[in-house]
Amino acid sequence: EHEAGSRDILELGGLRHAMPLTALAGLLAALSMAGLPFFTGFIGKELAYDALLGQLPPWPTVLLPLTVGASMLLGAAALVAGLAPFLGEVRKAVPARPVPLALSLPPLALAIAGVAVGVYPSALDGPVSLMAASVTGKPVPVQLAVWHGFTPMLLLSVLTLAGAALLYVYRDGIRRSIWPRTLGFERLYSGGLGALDALSAWSVPALQDGSLRSYVLILILAATSLIAGVILWAGLPAMPPMTEIRPAEAAVAIMIIAGAISAVRARATMTAVLSLGVTGYGVALTFLFFGAPDLAMTQFSVETLTVVIFTLVFYHFRRFRSRSKRLVRLRDLTVAILFGGSLATVLFFVGAAHTPFKLGSYFAGNSAVLAHGRNIVNVILVDFRALDTLGEITVLATAALGVRALLRMSKRDEEKP
């Protein structure tokens, strides 16, 4: 029934007699969409082909045939929608009354504008140049023209028009060959749902097994793949100059590494908690060395409270036991090294990159004027970065409340007989 209805629509033909302005608008729009010369679509297709031909290999080899094929299909669809309904004799669904002029003029105006721009494309040089400059951030000269000589873009445009015309002429045979009558939309929809159900039944047990460890592993593997892929694709920049490492900074770095290794190899809960605390204190000292005392204070407080919480909770745990196989532990070690190495590589080059420092001068010049404070650090914390400071206070308050709740709970347990 659907195919029969489609044929009825296509066989309406002759609507040009009852809807002449609409038929003219459809014809002009179809020819422009197909890429006929002296239409806007022709200029757009030539620009697209020119942009692809100007790329470095292998992009022209891969994308150019796909773009030409898509343009052929787009041109054939334009002729089917804008030309076929208005050809032939009037058979069915003749309008009962003439179409109002208010409905015919808007599409006709757009179609005529497409012809006008196609004949005189330089009228769009200014707007297109401004739009391109807003994207690239620099002036982009634009010179649109109908004729650029015998170029590869012209050959591709002729090939596109020929392909669109052939697809339009043989559309019925092509439709029957690629879309058999027995392949109905309902059957296609049911088959698609069945395929999705089969895919879900196969993938859900492997991805959603209820194990937090598996979820974290998949998340870290995905992040590592993305970071490492970008690094391999873009390549590493030149090695930045190394700054002098002070003895205190080297000692803190060694302390952080030692704490992390000790936490991984710990066999007792208290050893693991204290090792993690050492690592956290090392991070806080790093903040302090590099001019972030507020972050250092927050890190010291949170790290201390975290150690207290972990101590109260892990006190009730049994001793650590290795429940994973050696191969599984080796896999986890490999994933951890790759993830940490990828992040370290990115942070190393980002931290060593030369970036203009504009915020320092802004805060120095506006702390007293806008925030009415002479202490720049205090003004940044309580005014310019007030929400950030509020978040840090919220973290500290939440941690303190958690410790207090745990202490009260422990006291109640001791008072019980």
Contacts in CASP RR format, 6 or more apart in sequence:
PFRMAT RR
TARGET T0000
AUTHOR 0000-0000-0000
METHOD contacts of the structure
MODEL  1
EHEAGSRDILELGGLRHAMPLTALAGLLAALSMAGLPFFTGFIGKELAYD
ALLGQLPPWPTVLLPLTVGASMLLGAAALVAGLAPFLGEVRKAVPARPVP
LALSLPPLALAIAGVAVGVYPSALDGPVSLMAASVTGKPVPVQLAVWHGF
TPMLLLSVLTLAGAALLYVYRDGIRRSIWPRTLGFERLYSGGLGALDALS
AWSVPALQDGSLRSYVLILILAATSLIAGVILWAGLPAMPPMTEIRPAEA
AVAIMIIAGAISAVRARATMTAVLSLGVTGYGVALTFLFFGAPDLAMTQF
SVETLTVVIFTLVFYHFRRFRSRSKRLVRLRDLTVAILFGGSLATVLFFV
GAAHTPFKLGSYFAGNSAVLAHGRNIVNVILVDFRALDTLGEITVLATAA
LGVRALLRMSKRDEEKP
2 184 0 8 1.000
2 185 0 8 1.000
3 181 0 8 1.000
8 92 0 8 1.000
8 93 0 8 1.000
9 85 0 8 1.000
10 80 0 8 1.000
10 84 0 8 1.000
10 85 0 8 1.000
11 91 0 8 1.000
11 92 0 8 1.000
12 85 0 8 1.000
12 90 0 8 1.000
12 91 0 8 1.000
12 92 0 8 1.000
12 93 0 8 1.000
13 84 0 8 1.000
13 85 0 8 1.000
13 86 0 8 1.000
13 87 0 8 1.000
13 88 0 8 1.000
13 89 0 8 1.000
13 90 0 8 1.000
13 91 0 8 1.000
14 86 0 8 1.000
14 87 0 8 1.000
14 88 0 8 1.000
14 89 0 8 1.000
14 90 0 8 1.000
15 22 0 8 1.000
15 23 0 8 1.000
15 85 0 8 1.000
15 86 0 8 1.000
15 90 0 8 1.000
16 23 0 8 1.000
16 24 0 8 1.000
16 86 0 8 1.000
16 87 0 8 1.000
17 90 0 8 1.000
18 90 0 8 1.000
18 94 0 8 1.000
18 95 0 8 1.000
18 98 0 8 1.000
18 99 0 8 1.000
19 86 0 8 1.000
19 95 0 8 1.000
19 99 0 8 1.000
19 104 0 8 1.000
21 99 0 8 1.000
21 101 0 8 1.000
21 104 0 8 1.000
21 105 0 8 1.000
21 108 0 8 1.000
22 99 0 8 1.000
22 103 0 8 1.000
22 104 0 8 1.000
22 107 0 8 1.000
22 108 0 8 1.000
23 86 0 8 1.000
24 108 0 8 1.000
24 111 0 8 1.000
25 104 0 8 1.000
25 107 0 8 1.000
25 108 0 8 1.000
25 110 0 8 1.000
25 111 0 8 1.000
26 82 0 8 1.000
26 83 0 8 1.000
26 86 0 8 1.000
26 107 0 8 1.000
26 111 0 8 1.000
27 82 0 8 1.000
27 83 0 8 1.000
27 86 0 8 1.000
27 111 0 8 1.000
28 39 0 8 1.000
28 108 0 8 1.000
28 111 0 8 1.000
28 112 0 8 1.000
28 114 0 8 1.000
28 115 0 8 1.000
29 78 0 8 1.000
29 82 0 8 1.000
29 107 0 8 1.000
29 110 0 8 1.000
29 111 0 8 1.000
30 75 0 8 1.000
30 78 0 8 1.000
30 79 0 8 1.000
30 81 0 8 1.000
30 82 0 8 1.000
30 83 0 8 1.000
31 39 0 8 1.000
31 78 0 8 1.000
32 39 0 8 1.000
32 40 0 8 1.000
32 41 0 8 1.000
32 42 0 8 1.000
32 78 0 8 1.000
32 111 0 8 1.000
32 114 0 8 1.000
32 115 0 8 1.000
33 41 0 8 1.000
33 74 0 8 1.000
33 75 0 8 1.000
33 77 0 8 1.000
33 78 0 8 1.000
34 74 0 8 1.000
34 75 0 8 1.000
34 76 0 8 1.000
34 78 0 8 1.000
34 79 0 8 1.000
34 161 0 8 1.000
34 164 0 8 1.000
35 41 0 8 1.000
35 42 0 8 1.000
35 45 0 8 1.000
35 71 0 8 1.000
35 75 0 8 1.000
35 157 0 8 1.000
35 160 0 8 1.000
35 161 0 8 1.000
35 164 0 8 1.000
36 42 0 8 1.000
36 161 0 8 1.000
37 146 0 8 1.000
37 157 0 8 1.000
38 115 0 8 1.000
38 118 0 8 1.000
38 119 0 8 1.000
38 146 0 8 1.000
39 114 0 8 1.000
39 115 0 8 1.000
39 118 0 8 1.000
40 114 0 8 1.000
40 115 0 8 1.000
40 117 0 8 1.000
40 118 0 8 1.000
40 121 0 8 1.000
41 114 0 8 1.000
41 118 0 8 1.000
42 118 0 8 1.000
42 146 0 8 1.000
42 157 0 8 1.000
43 117 0 8 1.000
43 118 0 8 1.000
43 121 0 8 1.000
43 144 0 8 1.000
43 146 0 8 1.000
45 71 0 8 1.000
45 156 0 8 1.000
45 157 0 8 1.000
45 160 0 8 1.000
46 148 0 8 1.000
46 153 0 8 1.000
46 154 0 8 1.000
46 157 0 8 1.000
47 144 0 8 1.000
48 67 0 8 1.000
48 71 0 8 1.000
49 64 0 8 1.000
49 67 0 8 1.000
49 68 0 8 1.000
49 152 0 8 1.000
49 153 0 8 1.000
49 156 0 8 1.000
49 157 0 8 1.000
50 153 0 8 1.000
52 59 0 8 1.000
52 60 0 8 1.000
52 63 0 8 1.000
52 64 0 8 1.000
52 67 0 8 1.000
53 60 0 8 1.000
53 64 0 8 1.000
53 152 0 8 1.000
53 153 0 8 1.000
54 60 0 8 1.000
55 63 0 8 1.000
64 156 0 8 1.000
68 156 0 8 1.000
68 159 0 8 1.000
68 160 0 8 1.000
69 160 0 8 1.000
71 160 0 8 1.000
71 164 0 8 1.000
72 160 0 8 1.000
72 163 0 8 1.000
72 164 0 8 1.000
72 167 0 8 1.000
73 164 0 8 1.000
73 167 0 8 1.000
74 164 0 8 1.000
75 160 0 8 1.000
75 164 0 8 1.000
75 167 0 8 1.000
75 168 0 8 1.000
76 163 0 8 1.000
76 164 0 8 1.000
76 167 0 8 1.000
76 168 0 8 1.000
76 171 0 8 1.000
78 164 0 8 1.000
79 164 0 8 1.000
79 165 0 8 1.000
79 168 0 8 1.000
80 168 0 8 1.000
80 171 0 8 1.000
83 168 0 8 1.000
84 168 0 8 1.000
116 123 0 8 1.000
117 123 0 8 1.000
117 124 0 8 1.000
118 146 0 8 1.000
119 146 0 8 1.000
121 144 0 8 1.000
121 145 0 8 1.000
121 146 0 8 1.000
122 143 0 8 1.000
122 144 0 8 1.000
122 145 0 8 1.000
124 142 0 8 1.000
124 144 0 8 1.000
125 142 0 8 1.000
125 143 0 8 1.000
125 144 0 8 1.000
126 142 0 8 1.000
128 142 0 8 1.000
128 144 0 8 1.000
129 139 0 8 1.000
129 140 0 8 1.000
129 141 0 8 1.000
129 142 0 8 1.000
132 140 0 8 1.000
132 142 0 8 1.000
133 139 0 8 1.000
133 140 0 8 1.000
148 154 0 8 1.000
167 174 0 8 1.000
207 218 0 8 1.000
217 332 0 8 1.000
217 335 0 8 1.000
220 335 0 8 1.000
220 336 0 8 1.000
220 339 0 8 1.000
221 335 0 8 1.000
223 339 0 8 1.000
224 335 0 8 1.000
224 338 0 8 1.000
224 339 0 8 1.000
224 342 0 8 1.000
227 342 0 8 1.000
227 343 0 8 1.000
227 346 0 8 1.000
228 338 0 8 1.000
228 342 0 8 1.000
231 342 0 8 1.000
231 345 0 8 1.000
231 346 0 8 1.000
236 345 0 8 1.000
236 349 0 8 1.000
237 349 0 8 1.000
237 353 0 8 1.000
240 349 0 8 1.000
240 352 0 8 1.000
240 353 0 8 1.000
241 352 0 8 1.000
246 289 0 8 1.000
248 289 0 8 1.000
249 286 0 8 1.000
249 289 0 8 1.000
252 282 0 8 1.000
252 285 0 8 1.000
252 286 0 8 1.000
252 289 0 8 1.000
255 278 0 8 1.000
255 279 0 8 1.000
255 281 0 8 1.000
255 282 0 8 1.000
256 278 0 8 1.000
256 279 0 8 1.000
256 280 0 8 1.000
256 282 0 8 1.000
256 283 0 8 1.000
256 286 0 8 1.000
258 278 0 8 1.000
259 275 0 8 1.000
259 276 0 8 1.000
259 277 0 8 1.000
259 278 0 8 1.000
259 279 0 8 1.000
260 275 0 8 1.000
260 279 0 8 1.000
262 271 0 8 1.000
262 275 0 8 1.000
262 278 0 8 1.000
263 272 0 8 1.000
263 275 0 8 1.000
263 276 0 8 1.000
263 279 0 8 1.000
266 272 0 8 1.000
266 275 0 8 1.000
266 320 0 8 1.000
267 319 0 8 1.000
267 320 0 8 1.000
268 319 0 8 1.000
268 320 0 8 1.000
269 314 0 8 1.000
269 315 0 8 1.000
269 317 0 8 1.000
269 319 0 8 1.000
269 320 0 8 1.000
270 311 0 8 1.000
270 314 0 8 1.000
270 315 0 8 1.000
272 314 0 8 1.000
272 320 0 8 1.000
273 307 0 8 1.000
273 310 0 8 1.000
273 311 0 8 1.000
273 314 0 8 1.000
274 307 0 8 1.000
276 306 0 8 1.000
276 307 0 8 1.000
276 310 0 8 1.000
277 303 0 8 1.000
277 306 0 8 1.000
277 307 0 8 1.000
280 299 0 8 1.000
280 303 0 8 1.000
281 299 0 8 1.000
281 300 0 8 1.000
281 303 0 8 1.000
283 299 0 8 1.000
283 303 0 8 1.000
284 295 0 8 1.000
284 296 0 8 1.000
284 299 0 8 1.000
284 300 0 8 1.000
284 303 0 8 1.000
285 296 0 8 1.000
287 293 0 8 1.000
287 295 0 8 1.000
287 296 0 8 1.000
287 299 0 8 1.000
288 296 0 8 1.000
293 377 0 8 1.000
294 377 0 8 1.000
294 381 0 8 1.000
294 389 0 8 1.000
294 392 0 8 1.000
298 392 0 8 1.000
298 395 0 8 1.000
298 396 0 8 1.000
301 396 0 8 1.000
301 399 0 8 1.000
302 395 0 8 1.000
302 396 0 8 1.000
302 399 0 8 1.000
305 396 0 8 1.000
305 399 0 8 1.000
305 400 0 8 1.000
305 403 0 8 1.000
306 399 0 8 1.000
308 403 0 8 1.000
308 406 0 8 1.000
309 399 0 8 1.000
309 402 0 8 1.000
309 403 0 8 1.000
309 406 0 8 1.000
312 406 0 8 1.000
312 407 0 8 1.000
312 410 0 8 1.000
313 406 0 8 1.000
322 329 0 8 1.000
324 332 0 8 1.000
363 376 0 8 1.000
363 379 0 8 1.000
363 380 0 8 1.000
363 384 0 8 1.000
364 376 0 8 1.000
367 373 0 8 1.000
367 374 0 8 1.000
367 375 0 8 1.000
367 376 0 8 1.000
367 379 0 8 1.000
367 380 0 8 1.000
367 383 0 8 1.000
368 374 0 8 1.000
370 383 0 8 1.000
371 379 0 8 1.000
371 383 0 8 1.000
371 384 0 8 1.000
373 379 0 8 1.000
381 389 0 8 1.000
382 389 0 8 1.000
END
